[in-house]
Amino acid sequence: MQFGEFEEKGLIVRTKVNFRKIYDFLSRSNKDLQTSMANLKIDKEWSYTIAYHAMLRAGRALMMSFGYRPKGKDQHRTIVKFTNEVFGAQFKDLIREFDRMRRKRHDFIYEPNRPIPKQEVKHAINDAVKLVK
């Protein structure tokens, strides 16, 4: 798989594959999933955000496994695009949800009074579980 376009646009840079770091990101992703599920009763918007971060960390681990890391601004978007490139059409719906969660998480961080329905949060957690696996 080639990622030349990502490199040309300055979105990613090569890095040494560090299996310990990859393991740490995946371990944290799984812990984030547990935290997201446990937090659902307390704060559903934050639960949603934590589920998104589980996906983000897994996406970063994926990038690292190919010897890359995101660069510059819009790193979250780059991770989503890179994940899409690796997973391909078979997972397009899941990646679409990942990107949707990215945008919604942004809204929550910068517009904290926007509620997220509980059913949507549950769906997001399920999607995060799928992507991390």
C-alpha positions as CSV (number, residue, x, y, z in Angstrom):
1,M,0.0,0.0,0.0
2,Q,1.3,3.4,-0.9
3,F,0.6,6.7,0.9
4,G,2.5,9.1,-1.4
5,E,-0.4,11.5,-1.8
6,F,-0.6,11.8,2.0
7,E,3.2,12.5,2.2
8,E,3.1,15.0,-0.7
9,K,0.4,17.0,1.0
10,G,2.4,17.0,4.2
11,L,-0.3,15.2,6.2
12,I,2.0,12.3,7.3
13,V,5.7,11.7,7.9
14,R,7.6,8.5,8.1
15,T,8.5,7.1,11.5
16,K,10.2,4.0,12.8
17,V,7.7,1.3,13.6
18,N,7.6,1.0,17.4
19,F,5.6,-2.1,18.4
20,R,5.6,-1.1,22.0
21,K,3.9,2.3,21.2
22,I,1.4,0.5,18.9
23,Y,0.6,-1.9,21.7
24,D,0.2,1.1,24.1
25,F,-2.2,2.9,21.8
26,L,-4.3,-0.2,21.3
27,S,-4.4,-1.0,25.0
28,R,-5.5,2.6,25.7
29,S,-8.1,2.3,23.0
30,N,-9.6,-0.7,24.8
31,K,-9.5,1.1,28.1
32,D,-11.2,4.1,26.5
33,L,-14.0,1.7,25.3
34,Q,-14.5,0.5,28.8
35,T,-14.5,4.0,30.2
36,S,-16.9,5.2,27.5
37,M,-19.4,2.4,28.4
38,A,-19.0,3.0,32.1
39,N,-19.6,6.7,31.7
40,L,-22.7,6.4,29.6
41,K,-25.0,6.8,32.7
42,I,-23.1,9.8,34.0
43,D,-22.4,11.9,30.9
44,K,-23.5,10.6,27.5
45,E,-21.8,13.4,25.5
46,W,-18.5,12.7,27.2
47,S,-19.1,8.9,26.7
48,Y,-19.4,9.7,23.0
49,T,-16.2,11.7,22.9
50,I,-14.3,8.9,24.7
51,A,-15.6,6.3,22.2
52,Y,-14.3,8.6,19.4
53,H,-10.9,8.8,21.1
54,A,-10.8,5.0,21.3
55,M,-11.2,5.0,17.5
56,L,-8.6,7.8,17.1
57,R,-6.0,6.0,19.1
58,A,-6.6,2.8,17.2
59,G,-6.3,4.7,13.9
60,R,-3.0,6.2,15.1
61,A,-1.8,2.7,16.0
62,L,-2.7,1.6,12.5
63,M,-0.7,4.5,11.0
64,M,2.2,3.6,13.2
65,S,2.1,0.0,12.0
66,F,2.7,1.2,8.5
67,G,5.6,3.5,9.7
68,Y,3.8,6.8,9.6
69,R,2.4,9.4,12.0
70,P,0.1,12.4,11.3
71,K,1.7,15.8,10.8
72,G,0.6,19.4,11.1
73,K,-3.0,20.6,11.7
74,D,-6.0,18.4,11.1
75,Q,-4.3,15.3,12.5
76,H,-7.7,13.8,13.5
77,R,-8.9,14.2,9.9
78,T,-5.7,12.7,8.6
79,I,-6.1,9.6,10.8
80,V,-9.6,9.1,9.6
81,K,-8.5,9.4,5.9
82,F,-5.6,7.1,6.4
83,T,-7.8,4.5,8.2
84,N,-10.2,4.7,5.2
85,E,-7.3,4.2,2.8
86,V,-6.2,1.1,4.7
87,F,-9.6,-0.4,5.4
88,G,-11.1,0.3,2.0
89,A,-14.6,0.1,0.6
90,Q,-15.5,-2.9,2.8
91,F,-15.6,-0.7,5.8
92,K,-16.8,2.6,4.2
93,D,-19.8,2.8,6.5
94,L,-17.7,2.4,9.6
95,I,-15.2,5.0,8.4
96,R,-18.1,7.4,7.6
97,E,-19.3,7.0,11.2
98,F,-15.7,7.6,12.4
99,D,-15.6,10.8,10.5
100,R,-19.0,11.9,11.7
101,M,-17.9,11.2,15.2
102,R,-14.8,13.4,14.6
103,R,-17.0,16.3,13.6
104,K,-19.5,15.8,16.5
105,R,-16.7,15.5,19.0
106,H,-15.4,18.8,17.7
107,D,-18.8,20.4,18.2
108,F,-19.0,19.0,21.7
109,I,-15.6,20.4,22.7
110,Y,-16.3,23.8,21.2
111,E,-20.1,24.0,21.6
112,P,-20.6,22.1,24.9
113,N,-24.4,22.7,25.1
114,R,-25.3,20.4,22.2
115,P,-26.8,17.2,23.5
116,I,-26.3,13.8,21.8
117,P,-29.2,11.3,22.1
118,K,-28.4,8.3,24.2
119,Q,-29.2,5.9,21.3
120,E,-26.7,7.7,19.1
121,V,-24.1,7.4,21.8
122,K,-24.7,3.6,22.1
123,H,-24.4,3.3,18.3
124,A,-21.1,5.2,18.5
125,I,-19.7,2.9,21.2
126,N,-20.6,-0.1,19.0
127,D,-18.9,1.5,16.0
128,A,-15.8,2.2,18.2
129,V,-15.7,-1.4,19.3
130,K,-15.8,-2.6,15.7
131,L,-13.0,-0.3,14.6
132,V,-10.8,-1.1,17.5
133,K,-11.2,-4.8,16.9
